[in-house]
Amino acid sequence: QVQLVESGGGLVQAGGSLRLSCAASGSIVSMNAMGWYRQAPGKQREVVATITRSGSASYANSVKGRFTISRDNAKNTVNLQMNNLKPEDTLVYYCYAGLRLGAPEYWGQGTQVTVSS
């Protein structure tokens, strides 16, 4: 079992920055893929950014150049630095972990990000 706890969401003005953190515990060693999804009410979750244990990162086109994902395997944490935030980034953000890319198995509880215009 893997437990994921997110922190760092909140309210920010457009153009501002937030940093999301996800602390993992449990059988995390085998989790190659970690990252973030986000979701609007009534819609499917969409991938934001993913990072492997070796540090290979990928991003959704909508956040490239603005968001940066990082991972500390020793501390079992994954972070998402979000800069130049836009009102359309207002969503609930979920941390995830999985054995393979594209196959989330564990989710955090979600953290709300609200960007005011």
C-alpha positions in Angstrom: 0.0 0.0 0.0 1.0 3.6 -0.7 -0.3 6.7 1.0 0.0 10.1 -0.6 -0.7 13.4 1.2 -0.7 16.7 -0.8 -0.2 20.2 0.5 0.4 23.6 -0.9 -2.8 24.5 -2.7 -4.6 27.8 -2.2 -5.7 31.1 -3.7 -3.4 33.2 -5.9 -3.8 36.0 -8.4 -3.2 35.4 -12.1 0.5 35.5 -12.8 1.4 34.3 -9.4 3.0 31.1 -8.2 2.2 28.1 -6.0 4.2 25.0 -5.0 2.4 21.7 -4.5 4.0 19.0 -2.4 3.2 15.3 -2.1 4.6 13.2 0.7 4.5 9.4 0.1 4.7 6.6 2.6 4.4 2.8 2.3 5.7 0.6 -0.5 7.0 3.5 -2.5 10.3 2.0 -3.7 8.6 0.1 -6.5 6.6 3.2 -7.8 8.4 4.2 -10.9 5.9 6.9 -11.9 4.8 9.8 -9.8 3.2 13.0 -10.7 0.1 15.2 -10.8 -3.3 15.2 -12.4 -6.0 17.8 -12.2 -9.7 17.7 -12.4 -12.6 20.0 -13.0 -16.1 19.2 -11.6 -17.9 16.7 -13.7 -14.9 16.1 -16.0 -12.2 13.5 -16.3 -8.9 13.9 -14.6 -6.1 15.1 -16.9 -2.4 14.6 -16.5 -0.4 17.6 -15.6 3.1 16.3 -15.1 4.9 13.0 -14.6 8.3 12.1 -13.3 10.1 8.7 -13.1 12.5 7.5 -10.4 15.4 8.4 -12.7 14.1 12.0 -13.1 12.7 11.9 -16.6 9.8 14.4 -16.7 7.0 15.1 -19.0 4.3 17.8 -19.1 0.9 18.6 -20.6 1.2 21.1 -23.4 -1.0 23.5 -21.4 1.6 23.8 -18.6 4.9 23.5 -20.4 7.2 26.3 -19.6 5.2 27.3 -16.5 5.2 24.2 -14.3 8.2 22.2 -13.1 8.0 18.8 -11.5 10.7 17.4 -9.2 11.2 14.3 -7.1 13.3 13.4 -4.1 13.5 9.6 -3.9 15.3 9.7 -0.5 12.5 11.8 1.0 9.7 10.1 -0.9 8.4 13.5 -2.1 7.3 14.9 -5.4 6.7 18.6 -5.9 5.1 20.8 -8.6 6.3 24.4 -8.9 3.6 26.3 -10.7 4.5 29.7 -12.1 2.6 32.3 -14.2 -0.7 30.8 -13.1 -3.8 31.4 -15.1 -7.5 31.4 -14.2 -7.9 28.2 -16.2 -5.5 26.5 -13.9 -8.2 26.6 -11.2 -8.8 23.0 -10.5 -8.3 20.3 -7.9 -4.8 18.8 -8.2 -4.1 15.1 -7.3 -0.8 13.5 -6.6 -0.5 9.9 -7.9 1.9 7.0 -7.9 2.2 3.9 -10.1 4.4 1.1 -11.2 4.3 2.2 -14.8 3.9 5.4 -16.7 0.3 6.2 -17.7 -1.1 3.8 -15.1 -1.8 5.5 -11.8 -2.5 3.1 -8.9 -2.6 5.4 -5.9 -4.0 8.8 -5.4 -3.8 11.6 -2.8 -6.9 13.3 -1.5 -6.6 16.3 -3.7 -5.8 20.0 -3.1 -7.6 23.0 -4.5 -5.8 25.6 -6.6 -7.7 28.8 -7.3 -6.4 31.5 -9.6 -8.2 34.8 -9.6 -8.2 37.1 -12.6 
